[in-house]
């Protein structure tokens, strides 16, 4: 669980981690965002990572469409919007990334379906800025704080970033 402030680069770092794993080994991953506009940003990140990858690695895309990118090492990356028909269900995912989960409509239902496709040795990353004292993400953060969650909480407050401060 990554509870973060905005504009610190955590979503980009997590997508970079997911991309790195997808070119290093054959795996299936999914990243889901809270809205289509953000899903498209995740897709642009994937494209930038690929276009700036050293050619010596020898990995190339074998499929690239609005929802899925496949690579020559047999990895498959799905980028979807939470609640959409194309994301989260119907597959096995070694790596699941939920972006801005606190803003998902009916997050509990979406996560329940998606988690059925993640094996025990899979990686799950939920990240979000806060969105009030209710909902699945809030509940998971509270459970993690109490030591009652299967997830580890990582908290990154806004005051750690000097860009959020101005001189008096």
C-alpha positions as CSV (number, residue, x, y, z in Angstrom):
1,X,0.0,0.0,0.0
2,X,1.5,3.3,-1.0
3,X,-0.2,6.3,0.6
4,X,1.3,9.3,-1.1
5,X,1.0,13.0,-1.8
6,X,0.6,14.2,-5.4
7,X,3.3,15.0,-7.9
8,X,6.1,13.1,-6.1
9,X,6.6,10.6,-9.0
10,X,5.3,7.4,-7.3
11,X,3.0,6.3,-10.1
12,X,5.8,6.8,-12.6
13,X,8.3,4.9,-10.4
14,X,5.8,2.0,-9.9
15,X,5.2,1.9,-13.7
16,X,8.9,1.9,-14.3
17,X,9.2,-1.0,-11.8
18,X,6.4,-2.9,-13.6
19,X,8.0,-2.2,-17.0
20,X,11.4,-3.4,-15.8
21,X,10.0,-6.6,-14.5
22,X,8.1,-7.2,-17.8
23,X,11.3,-6.9,-19.9
24,X,13.4,-9.0,-17.5
25,X,11.1,-12.0,-17.3
26,X,8.1,-13.4,-18.9
27,X,5.1,-12.3,-16.9
28,X,1.5,-11.0,-17.2
29,X,0.8,-7.7,-15.5
30,X,-2.1,-5.3,-15.2
31,X,-2.1,-1.6,-14.1
32,X,-5.5,-0.1,-13.5
33,X,-6.2,3.6,-13.1
34,X,-9.3,5.4,-11.7
35,X,-10.2,7.2,-14.9
36,X,-9.5,6.8,-18.6
37,X,-7.4,10.0,-18.8
38,X,-5.0,8.5,-16.3
39,X,-5.0,5.1,-18.0
40,X,-3.8,6.9,-21.1
41,X,-1.0,8.6,-19.1
42,X,0.1,5.1,-17.9
43,X,0.1,4.0,-21.6
44,X,2.3,7.0,-22.6
45,X,4.7,6.1,-19.7
46,X,4.9,2.5,-21.1
47,X,5.6,3.9,-24.6
48,X,8.4,6.2,-23.3
49,X,10.0,3.4,-21.3
50,X,10.0,1.2,-24.4
51,X,11.3,3.9,-26.8
52,X,14.2,4.8,-24.5
53,X,15.2,1.2,-23.8
54,X,18.7,0.2,-24.9
55,X,18.4,-1.8,-28.1
56,X,21.1,-4.2,-26.8
57,X,18.4,-5.8,-24.6
58,X,16.8,-7.2,-27.7
59,X,13.2,-6.9,-26.5
60,X,10.6,-5.7,-29.0
61,X,6.9,-5.3,-29.0
62,X,4.8,-8.0,-30.6
63,X,1.5,-6.3,-29.9
64,X,0.5,-2.8,-29.0
65,X,-3.1,-1.7,-28.8
66,X,-5.3,0.4,-26.6
67,X,-5.4,-2.2,-23.8
68,X,-2.5,-4.6,-24.2
69,X,1.2,-4.5,-25.0
70,X,3.1,-7.8,-25.6
71,X,6.8,-8.3,-25.8
72,X,9.1,-10.8,-27.5
73,X,10.0,-12.4,-24.2
74,X,6.3,-13.4,-23.9
75,X,5.4,-10.7,-21.3
76,X,2.0,-9.1,-21.6
77,X,1.1,-5.8,-20.0
78,X,-2.5,-4.7,-19.7
79,X,-3.4,-1.1,-18.9
80,X,-7.0,-0.5,-18.1
81,X,-9.5,1.7,-16.3
82,X,-10.9,0.3,-13.1
83,X,-14.4,-1.0,-13.7
84,X,-13.9,-1.3,-17.5
85,X,-14.7,-4.5,-19.3
86,X,-11.2,-5.1,-20.5
87,X,-9.3,-4.9,-17.2
88,X,-8.6,-7.1,-14.3
89,X,-10.8,-10.2,-14.9
90,X,-10.3,-13.2,-17.0
91,X,-6.6,-13.7,-16.6
92,X,-3.7,-14.6,-14.3
93,X,-1.5,-11.7,-13.4
94,X,1.9,-12.1,-11.8
95,X,1.9,-8.3,-11.1
96,X,-1.1,-6.1,-10.2
97,X,-0.9,-2.3,-9.9
98,X,-3.9,-0.3,-8.8
99,X,-3.4,3.4,-9.3
100,X,-5.4,6.0,-7.3
101,X,-7.5,3.2,-5.8
102,X,-9.1,5.6,-3.3
103,X,-10.9,7.2,-6.3
104,X,-12.2,4.0,-7.9
105,X,-16.0,3.5,-8.1
106,X,-16.8,0.2,-6.3
107,X,-13.2,-0.6,-5.6
108,X,-14.0,-3.5,-3.3
109,X,-15.9,-5.3,-6.2
110,X,-13.2,-4.6,-8.7
111,X,-10.4,-5.7,-6.4
112,X,-12.3,-8.9,-5.4
113,X,-12.5,-9.9,-9.0
114,X,-8.9,-8.9,-9.9
115,X,-7.3,-10.6,-6.9
116,X,-8.7,-13.9,-8.0
117,X,-6.3,-13.8,-10.9
118,X,-3.2,-13.0,-8.8
119,X,-1.3,-16.2,-7.6
120,X,0.1,-16.4,-4.1
121,X,3.6,-15.5,-5.3
122,X,2.3,-12.5,-7.3
123,X,3.0,-8.9,-6.5
124,X,0.2,-6.4,-5.7
125,X,0.7,-2.7,-5.4
126,X,-2.1,-0.4,-4.4
127,X,-1.2,3.3,-4.6
128,X,-3.2,6.4,-4.0
129,X,-3.5,9.9,-2.7
130,X,-6.1,10.1,0.1
131,X,-9.7,10.5,-0.6
132,X,-11.5,10.8,2.7
133,X,-12.0,8.4,5.6
134,X,-14.0,5.7,3.8
135,X,-13.6,3.1,1.1
136,X,-11.4,0.1,0.4
137,X,-8.1,2.0,0.3
138,X,-8.8,3.8,3.5
139,X,-9.8,0.5,5.2
140,X,-6.7,-1.3,4.0
141,X,-4.5,1.6,5.2
142,X,-6.2,1.4,8.6
143,X,-5.8,-2.4,8.8
144,X,-2.1,-2.1,7.8
145,X,-1.5,0.6,10.5
146,X,-3.0,-1.8,13.1
147,X,-0.9,-4.7,11.8
148,X,-4.0,-6.6,10.5
149,X,-3.4,-6.4,6.8
150,X,-1.6,-8.7,4.4
151,X,-0.2,-5.5,2.8
152,X,2.7,-3.4,4.0
153,X,2.0,0.4,4.3
154,X,4.4,2.9,2.8
155,X,3.4,6.5,3.7
156,X,4.9,9.5,1.9
157,X,3.5,12.8,3.2
158,X,3.6,16.1,1.3
159,X,5.9,17.8,3.8
160,X,8.8,15.4,2.7
161,X,8.9,17.2,-0.6
162,X,10.5,20.7,-0.6
163,X,8.5,21.7,-3.6
164,X,5.4,21.8,-1.4
165,X,7.0,24.5,0.8
166,X,7.4,28.2,0.3
167,X,9.5,30.7,2.1
168,X,7.7,32.9,4.7
